[in-house]
Amino acid sequence: MKVKVINVVVTMKLPGRADLIKLAGAVPNSRYSPKTFPAAVVKGYEYDGERVSFLVFSSGIVICIGGKDPEKAKRAAKAFAKALIEKEVVERGEVEPSVENIVAMFNLGEKVDLERASQALEKVMYEPGLFPGMLIRVEKKAVLVFHSGKGIVAGAKSVEEAEAIARDVGEMVRRAVLVEQPHQG
């Protein structure tokens, strides 16, 4: 089942500690307010058509968010690290960005009776008074399914994994005959 990636989270460890005061003065669209948050925030960094934002901690840990393509997000993170090295915000060295989380949307193409599904399936939470979707745990990943048949996979490490999880959830729901057929009329 095809999914649409809506967020990629990439992390990396810079080669050494980061000078966040220098970063805030040298990197466009950056902000560092140590009294309110322990990391520098860099918004709207664009590389190779991928627009991402970064949280940079003085320890050298960097979190990159907002990407739509895992490989492009990793390249953007690597380019950002290179820019920090060139601006002497951090010492020279290698970085290895890695994908930590992919959030993707999918559509089952049919409406889902969430009440029946929540009663028939395992590892499911559905509290319609609190939230309009059903939460399903699949292999330590979280999947939200809504009555419309649309859903969200969170926690995948690759697009292929997100697609497989969306497909498996769709099959679980259909196998249990929990999908309402569209009304003809």
C-alpha positions in Angstrom: 0.0 0.0 0.0 1.3 3.4 -1.0 1.9 5.9 1.8 2.6 9.7 1.7 5.5 10.7 4.0 4.6 13.7 6.0 7.7 13.9 8.3 11.1 12.3 8.6 13.2 12.6 11.7 16.9 12.2 11.3 19.5 12.3 14.1 23.3 12.6 14.1 26.2 13.2 16.5 28.5 16.1 15.5 32.2 15.5 16.0 32.5 17.2 19.3 30.6 19.8 21.3 28.7 22.6 19.5 29.2 26.3 20.3 25.5 27.3 20.2 26.2 31.0 20.7 28.5 31.0 17.6 25.9 29.0 15.8 23.1 31.5 16.6 25.3 34.3 15.2 26.5 32.4 12.1 23.6 30.4 10.8 20.6 32.1 9.2 17.1 31.5 10.7 18.7 30.3 14.0 17.7 31.0 17.5 19.3 30.2 20.8 17.6 31.1 24.1 19.3 28.9 26.8 17.0 30.1 29.6 14.0 28.7 27.7 15.3 25.8 25.8 18.7 23.9 25.9 19.2 23.7 22.1 19.6 26.1 19.2 16.7 26.0 16.8 17.4 26.4 13.0 14.2 26.7 10.9 13.8 26.5 7.2 17.2 25.0 6.2 16.9 24.0 2.5 19.2 21.6 0.7 18.6 19.6 -2.5 14.9 20.6 -2.5 14.4 19.3 1.1 13.3 21.9 3.6 14.0 20.9 7.2 14.6 22.3 10.7 17.2 21.4 13.3 17.6 21.2 17.0 21.3 21.4 17.9 22.3 20.6 21.5 25.7 21.7 22.9 26.6 18.0 23.4 26.7 17.7 19.6 23.4 15.8 19.2 21.4 17.1 16.3 17.7 16.3 15.5 16.5 17.1 12.0 12.7 17.3 11.5 10.3 18.2 8.7 11.8 16.2 5.8 9.6 14.4 3.3 12.2 12.1 1.8 14.5 10.0 4.0 17.5 10.1 1.8 17.2 13.8 1.0 16.7 14.5 4.8 19.9 12.6 5.6 21.8 14.6 2.8 20.4 17.8 4.2 21.6 16.9 7.7 25.1 16.0 6.4 25.3 19.3 4.5 24.2 21.2 7.6 26.9 19.5 9.6 29.5 20.5 7.0 28.3 24.1 7.2 28.7 24.0 11.0 32.2 22.7 10.6 33.0 25.4 8.0 31.7 28.1 10.4 33.8 26.6 13.2 30.7 25.9 15.3 32.0 22.4 15.8 35.4 20.7 15.2 36.2 18.8 12.0 35.1 15.2 11.6 32.7 12.8 10.1 28.9 12.5 10.8 26.5 9.7 10.0 22.9 10.8 10.0 20.3 8.1 10.6 16.6 8.0 10.1 14.9 7.6 13.5 11.2 8.0 12.6 9.0 8.3 9.5 5.4 9.5 9.8 3.3 8.6 6.8 -0.4 8.8 5.8 -2.3 6.1 4.0 -5.9 5.5 2.8 -7.7 2.2 3.1 -10.2 3.4 0.5 -13.2 2.4 2.6 -14.8 3.5 5.8 -14.0 1.6 9.0 -16.4 0.7 11.8 -14.0 1.7 14.6 -16.2 0.4 17.4 -16.3 -3.1 15.9 -12.6 -3.0 15.0 -11.5 -2.0 18.5 -13.5 -4.9 20.0 -12.2 -7.5 17.6 -8.5 -6.6 17.3 -5.7 -6.8 19.8 -3.3 -4.0 20.9 -6.0 -1.5 20.1 -7.1 1.6 22.0 -10.3 3.5 21.0 -11.9 6.1 23.2 -14.2 8.1 20.9 -15.0 10.6 23.6 -11.3 11.6 23.8 -10.0 11.0 20.2 -11.8 10.2 16.9 -9.3 7.6 15.8 -8.3 4.1 16.8 -4.7 3.5 18.0 -3.2 0.2 17.0 0.3 -1.0 18.1 2.2 -2.9 15.4 5.7 -4.0 16.2 6.4 -1.1 18.5 5.0 1.3 15.9 1.9 3.4 16.4 -0.9 3.4 13.7 -3.9 5.6 13.8 -7.0 4.6 11.8 -10.0 6.9 11.4 -13.6 6.2 10.4 -12.9 7.6 6.9 -10.4 4.8 6.3 -7.5 7.2 6.4 -4.6 6.5 8.7 -1.2 7.4 10.0 1.9 5.3 10.6 4.4 6.6 13.1 7.7 5.0 14.1 8.8 3.4 10.8 12.5 3.5 9.9 11.9 3.4 6.1 9.2 4.1 3.6 9.0 0.4 2.8 8.4 -0.4 6.4 5.6 2.2 6.6 4.0 0.8 3.5 4.2 -2.8 4.9 2.6 -1.7 8.2 -0.2 0.2 6.4 -0.8 -2.9 4.2 -0.8 -5.2 7.2 -3.3 -3.0 9.1 -5.5 -2.8 6.1 -5.5 -6.6 5.8 -6.2 -7.0 9.5 -9.2 -4.8 9.3 -10.6 -6.4 6.1 -9.9 -10.0 7.3 -12.0 -9.3 10.4 -14.8 -8.0 8.1 -14.7 -4.7 10.0 -14.8 -2.5 6.9 -18.1 -0.9 6.1 -18.9 -1.1 2.4 -19.6 2.2 0.7 -23.4 2.7 0.3 -24.6 2.5 -3.3 -27.4 4.9 -3.9 
